[in-house]
Amino acid sequence: MEHGQIGSFTFIGTATALIRLGQFTVLTDPNFLHRGQHAYLGYGLTSRRLTEPSMTVDELPDLDAIVLSHFHGDHWDRIATRQLERAVPVITTRDAAKRLRHRGFAAATGLRTWQTHTLALGDETLTIFSLPGRHAPGLAQKLLPPVMGSMLEYALDGTVQSRLYITGDTLLIPELAEIPQRFSEIDYAMLHLGGTRLPGGLMVTMDGRQGTELVKLLPENTLSIPVHYDDYDVFKSPLSDFVAATEAAGVEARVRYVERGQTVTL
């Protein structure tokens, strides 16, 4: 697939983005807390937001779906629960879907790894694949919610036009190598970075080095868009780490930087 004008990507902040592919409009990991507010991470842990989202819920267009990597307060917050339309399909993990249905989001659908959910509008389809992801190493993963990556595959008349990979809050795990084996062509990748660290120093999202290794793992023509790197005080690996690592590895041409509030063509 060649990079064409099939849609757009608007970066709202954290891992929240508005993605348009053909007729479909998808919101990812809705986090609309304001600077200074705290996200709840479970077990009494909170994290203070350092940035402002570039858009409010009231400013969102009509949505065809929400794709949620996992149920954490910096990915689905109390503003999302109060203000998002409850009839919109939410495609997520089985754990998160159960929690959302209890909050009134009856259209929440939970997927196992490699399962799919397809939306159709006329001769256009958007297939959402659940992909591998792991939020913590070893036994520590039991302390954090299950997480999934996603592949958004847009097709017209049955022919795939574009694919966008969303990593979710994952570390660089061996299972990620299966993604480019299954999808030899991936146009874009949205990388959740930040090197998030819990008390005691445990890292639970990719830092700049791991993110660069994933860029190298993906097909050479994939353009990677870093997100989730400076919005909360638990993010310890700034974007500059990723910039330096990609330049040192010689893969900086495979990266596309998008500012909060900026919309770029896909």
Residue, then its C-alpha position, 0 to 999 in steps of 0.5 A: m500500500e502506498h501512503g495516500q490521502i485516505g484520512s487524517f490523524t488529530f493528536i489530542g494528548t496522552a494516547t488520545a487521538l481522533i482518527r478518520l479513515g474513509q467514512f469512519t471516525v474513531l477515538t482512541d483512549p479518551n483522556f480529557l482530564h485537565r492540567g493539574q488533575h489526577a488520573y487514578l491508576g489503581y491500588g491508591l496510585t494517582s498521577r498528575r496531568l502536566t498538559e492540557p488536551s487539545m480538544t474537549v468532549d463537546e468538540l468531538p465529531d460524531l464517532d463510529a467507535i472508540v478503541l481503548s487499549h486498557f482501563h486506566g485513568d489516563h486512558w479512560d477517565r471520569i470525564a469520558t465516563r460522564q460525557l461520552e455518548r454511551a451508545v458508541p461502540v467501544i472496542t477493547t479488552r474483555d476486562a475493560a469491556k466488562r467495567l464499561r458495561h457496568r458504567g452504562f456503555a452497553a456497546a462495549t465489546g471485549l476482544r481476545t488477542w487476534q480477535t476482530h471486530t468489523l464496522a461497515l458503512g456501504d462499501e467501506t469496512l473498518t476491521i479492528f484487530s486485537l494485538p498482543g500487549r503487556h503492561a508490565p514484566g513478569l508477575a507484576q503484570k497481574l497488578l495492572p489491567p490487561v492491555m491490547g494493541s490494535m490494528l485498524e484496517y480500512a478497506l474499500d470494496g474488499t481491498v485494503q487501503s490502509r492499516l494503522y497500528i496502535t501499540g497500547d501501553t505495552l513493553l517491547i515483548p517478543e509477541l510483538a514480532e508476530i505483528p509484522q509477520r501477519f501484516s507485511e504492510i503497515d502504513y502507520a503506527m501510533l507508539h505509546l511511549g513515556g517509559t512510565r514508572l511505578p513506585g519502586g522504578l518498575m517500567v510499564t510502557m516503552d521508553g525511547r530505546q524500546g520504542t526505537e526497537l519497535v520502529k526497527l521491527l515494523p515494516e520499513n515503510t511504516l511511519s511511526i507517530p509517538v504519543h503518550y510521552d509527557d502528559y503525566d508525572v509518571f512518564k519518565s522517558p521524554l520525547s527527546d529520548f526517542v528522538a535521540a535513539t531513532e537518530a542513533a539507530g538511523v531510523e529517524a526517517r520512519v518517524r512522523y511527529v505530530e503536536r497536540g492539536q495538530t491534524v495530519t493527513l493519512 
